[in-house]
Amino acid sequence: MAHSTHSTSCPSSDNTAESDACVCAAQTRRTLLIGAIATTACFAGSGHAAAGEDPPGADERPQKGDVLVFSEGDQEGKLVTIADLPLGGPPVHAWPKDPKTSVVRSASRLNEILIIRLDPAELDDQTRARAQDGIVAYSAICAHAGCPVTVWVKSDVGDKEVFKCMCHNSEYDPRQGAQVVFGPAPRRLAALPLALTDGALSVAGNFIGKVGGQQPG
C-alpha cells in the first residue's frame, strides 16, 4: 500500500544540478516544518505559564460584598451556607470570593477564614454585633508565628472548646472576640464582620485587627 508523505520525490536524472536543487528544497521544507513546530510549542508553553498566574484580585484582603466559599474538602469552592455550620462547631475553613469576577482570593494564605456557628447568648456584645445568627468569622492565621489555626478542641484552661494552633498551642475563644486564653500568642485573631443574604454568608467589612503572625524584632 502506498503512503502519502510531505516529501517531494526527485526525478531520476543524471543531471547533478537538478538533483542538488531537489535535495535543497526538501531540506528547506523540513527546516520550515521544524521551525513551525518549535514556535507552536513555545506559544503553548507561554500560554500555560500565563494560565498559571493568579488573576487580579486573588491576593487582595476580603472586600465588602465578597461571598465565602469552602477552602478545602469535598465542597471546596462551593458557597458556605448556614446549613453547612452545625451549632457549636466545628469551624469551616473558607476563602473570600468576589461575586462579580468569581475570583477566589486564595493567592494569600492570610485570606483564609475560620467560620463557626455558636449560641448567640454565649457571645459578648462586640462579637454578637458583627455576627449573624451566632455565626462569627476570624482569620485562620495564628497571631504568634503565623501558623494555621486548624483545631477545635477543649481548652487547656477551661471546659469550653476553642480554636487551637498546634505549632505552639495558642488558644483563642471565638465567643469573646477570639481573645487569647492560652499560649504565647500576643493578641487575638483578626475578626471579619459578616452579612447574611438568603442563607448565604458574605463579608460585611474589612478585617478588624491585624492579620498574621508577630513580626520579628
Secondary structure, DSSP 8 states (H G I E B T S, - for coil): -----SS------S-HHHHHHHHHHHHHHHHHHHHHHHHHHHHHHHHHHHHTS--TTTTS---TT-EEEE-SSTTTTSB-BGGGS-BT---EEEEEE-TTT--B--SSGGG-EEEEE--GGGS-HHHHHT-BTTEEEEESB-TTT--B--EEEE-TTSSSEEEE-TTT--EEEGGGTTEEEESS-SS---B--EEEETTEEEE-S--BS--S-----
